[in-house]
Amino acid sequence: MRLDSLTLRQLRSLRSVADNGSLTAAAGQLGLTPPAVHSQLKALDDLAGCALLERTDQGVFRPTAEGQALLSAHARIQTALDRASRQISALRHGQIGSVTLGVVSTGKYFAPGLVARLLRRLPEIDVTLRIGNRDTIISSLAGDELDLVIMGRPPREPAVTADSIGPHPHIIIAPPDHLLADADPVMPGDLLGQTFLSREEGSGSRILMTRFLDRIGEGLPWRAVDMGTNETIKQAVIAGLGIALISQHTVTEELRAGRLVALRAIGLPIQRSWYLMHRSNRQMNPATTRIHAEILSMRGSFLPVV
C-alpha cells in the first residue's frame, strides 16, 4: 500500500460510508457530493490494491476485512490527533509547557525553594533551574538558552525587560572575634586595611565590592583575594582569613547562629534589588508568561528573611 499518497480526507470518506452505509448519507455528513465521495473511495482502493468496501444484498456498504484494518488504523490516528489538538491548545494557553529559569550563583540559597513553589502551584509546567555566575547567565540569556533570569543588576546586553521582585541587601561580614566586630561605625581607613575575600572578576558581588571600596577609599589601594564560591568565602571568613562584602541572603543562617557578624559602617548595608528579566526582543510563550506572572505575584516572599 502506497501510504505516502494516503490522505486523511480519504480515510474520513471511508469512515463515513462505513458508518452510514451509503454514499448519499456519507456525502451529506461530509458536505460533499456522492460522486466526490466515490472518487475518494476509488483512489483509496487503488492505493490499497483491493476493495475496502462491499455492498450487501440490501444495498448497504460495509467494510471488507482490509477496510476494517484501515478503519482501525484511522481510529488510532484520530485519537492521536485529538490528543495533539488538546496539547496544542494547552500549550497556547500556558496550561502546559516548559520554562528554563536562570539564576545567578548568589540566588542559589532561595532559587530551589522558588522552583518548588512554582511546581506546586503550576504542576503542568516543567521549570528547569540553571545556576551560574553572572557572565555565564548573561551569555546563556543572549544565546536564547534561558526563558527567564533572576539577577541583581540588569545587563547592558542583551536588552532585557526587568521587574523588581524584592530587596537584595549586601553587607560586610567578619568573624565574631574580629577586631572591627564591635566598632560602630567602622572607619573607612580601617576597612581598607583589611583583606577582602571576593568572588571572581565579573561577578555581581565583585563589581559591587569594587565600587564600594573605590568610593570610600577615594583612590587608595586595597587588597582582595579571589575565591570560587560564596560557600568558600563564608568558611574563609569564619576561619579568619579576611572579611567579605557579600549578599546578606547568602549568610542569614550564619548570622543567626553567631558564626559571622555584620560590620557596621557608613553606607552599609548596600541596598540593591533582585530582578526578574526576559529578553526585550523575544515574545514570551504562554507557559513562560504564566511562570513570570506567578513569580511577580509572590512579591519576593521566597527571599530569605533578614
N, C-alpha and C positions, 0 to 999 in steps of 0.2 A: 504493500500500500504506500502510495506516494504522500507521506504525511506533510511534506513541505508545501504541498498545494492545498491542503485541507484548511477550511475556514470555519470560524465559529458560526457564521450565518448558515452554512450548510448543515452543521450539527443542530442548530436551532430548528431548521426546517424538518429534519428527520425526527427530532423530539416532538414537535407539534403534530406532525402527521400520525406518529405512533400513539400520541395521547388522544387525538381527536378521531382518528380512524378514517379521515377523508382529506383530500386536497383542499376542498372548498372551505371546510371548517378551519383547517390549519392556515389557509390564506387569510381568513378573517381575523384570526388571532394574531397573525404576524403583520397585518397591514399590507399584504402583498396580493397579487392576483394568482389564481390557481396555476396558470402557465409559468409564472415566476417560481413558484414553489416546486413545480415539476422539474424545472430547469436546474434548480439547486440539487434536487434528489438525483437527477440523471448524472450530474457532474460528480456527485459523491459516489454513486455506483461505479462510475468509470475509474475513480481513484482507488476504490476498494477492489475492483476487478470481479465483483459479484453483486447480486441483488441484495439490498439491505432491507427492503420491504416486500411483502407478498400480500395479494388480495385474497380474502376468504370467499367462500361461496356466497356469503351475504353481502359481498362487495365492500367489506371493511378492510382497510390496510392494517397490517400488523408487522412488527419487525421479524426478520429472519434471525437465525442464531447469530449470524455475523452482524446483523443490525443491532441485536441486543448487546453484543460485546462492545460495539461502538457507543451505544447509548449509555452503558455503564461507565465507559471512559469519560463521556461527556458530563455525566453527573459528578464525577470526581473533579473534573476541570472546573465545573460551575461552582462547586464547593470551595475550591482553592481561590477562584476569582472573587467570590463573595468575601472570603476571609481577607484577601488582599485589599478589597474595597474598604472594609471596616478598618484595616490597619492604616490605609491612606487617610481616611477621614480622621482617625485618632491622631495621626502624625500632624495633620494640618491644623488641628485644634489643640495641639500641645498636650494631648492626653497620654501619649507615649512618646518615646524618643530617647536620645542620649545626649548628654552635655558634658563637656570636659572643662573642669574648673581649675585654673592655675592659681597657686598661692605662693607668695614669697616665703622664704625659709622661716622668717620670724612668725609667720602666721600658722606654723605647724602646731602650735600649742592650742589653737582653737579650731582649725580647719576640719580635723576629723569629726569633732562633735557637731560642727555645722552640717557636714555632709550627712551624718547620721540623722539629724533632724529633717533634712530635706527628703531623705529616703523614706522616713516615716510619714511625712506629710504628702509626698507625691511618689508613691511606690512604683508607679508605672514608668517613671522616668529614671533611666540609669545615669547617675552622676559619677564621673571618674575624676579623682583628685590627683593633681600633679603639683609637686612642691619642688622649688628650685630657688637659686639665688636670683636677685633682681635681673641681672643680664640674661640669664637663661630664660626666665619667664617672659621678658620683653621680646627676646628672639623667637620664642615659640609663638607668642601672640602675633608677631609680624609674619610668621610663616603659616598663619591660619591653622595652627595646631591646637589652639585653645579657643573656646567659645566665650568664656568669662574669666576675669582675672581679679584677684584681690591683692592690693599692694598699697604702700603708703603714699608714694608720690607719683602722679601720672607721668608717663614718659613723654618726651617731645615727639618721638616717632616709635611706632606708628601712631597716627592720630586716634584718640580714644574719646568716648563719652564716659565720664566718671561721675559717680554718685557717692557722696559721703555716707558711710554706714556706721560710723562711730568714732569715738576718740582713740588716739594712739599716743599715749604719753611716753616720753623717753627720760630716763634718769641715769645718774652715775652711781654705780654700785661699788661697794668695798666690803671687806670682811669686818665683822663687828668689832674686832680689836685694832682696827686701823687707826693711825694717829689723827686722821681727819674725821673719824666717825662721830665725834661729839662736837665738832666745830659748827657754829651757827652764826653767820654763814661761813662757808669755806671761801677763802680769798682766791682770786684768780691766779695769783702767783703760786699759791700752794698747789693748786690743781695742775698747773703747767710743770711743776717739778715732779709729778708722778709719771709712772709708766702706764700708758693706756693699752689695754688689750682690745683688739679690734678684729672685725671681720675683714674679708679680703677687699681689695680695691673694686669699686663698682657696686658694692652692696649699699642698700639704703642707709643702714646704721653707720657705715663708714663715711658716707657723704655727709650725714648729719653731724657726726663727731668732728670731722674736719672743719666744717663751717663754724661750729660752736667754739672750738679751740682757737681757730684763727681770729674769731671775733673778740674773745676775751683776752687773747694774747697780744693782739694788735701787732702782729708780725714776729713775736718772739717764737723761738723754736720749741717743739715739744716732741716727745718720743712715743712711738706706737709700735706694738708687736702684733703681727698678723696671726690670727688663729682661725681654723677652718669653720667652726660651728659655734652657735650660741651656747651649746652644752659645754664645749671645751672652754669657752670664755668663762662661764659661770664657775666651773670647777677650778680654773686657774686663779680666779679672783678669790675664791674661798681658801685656796692654798696660799694666798699672799703674794702672788707673782705680779700683781698690779691692780689697777682699777679699770672700770669699763663704762662707757656710755652705751646704754642698751635699752631696748624696748621693755617697758615695765610689764608688759603682758608675758614676757618670757621668764620673769623671775618672781611672780606672785607667790608661789609656794615657798621659795627660799626666804623671801622677806617675812612671810608669816611665821616661818619656823625659826627665824633669827639667825639663819646661816649667812645671810647677807644684810647689809643696811644700805639705805639710800642716802647719799651725801646731800647736805643742804647747802645750796649755793645759789647766788643770784642768777636768774634765768632758768632755773630748774624747778619742776620738770619742763622739758620742752614739749609743748602740746602740738601734736600733729593729728591727722585723721587717717582712718582706713578708708579706702575707696574700692567700690565695685565698678569694674570697667569692661567695656567691649569695644571692638573696632568701630570707629565712626562711619567708615565707608563700607561696612558689612551689615546687612539686614539680619537681625536675629531670627532664627527659625522659631516656630511656636513653642517647642519644648524649652529652648533657651529663654524665651520671653517669660515663660511661667516660672522657671527657676530664678531668673533675675528679679521678678516681682516678689517672689516668696522671700528671697534674701532681704530685699528692701523692707518688706513688711515686718521682719524681725527686729528692726531698729537697733541692731547691734547687741541684742540680748544674748548672743552666743559668745561675745567677747568676755575675757576674764574680768572679774570684778577686782578693782584695785583700790 
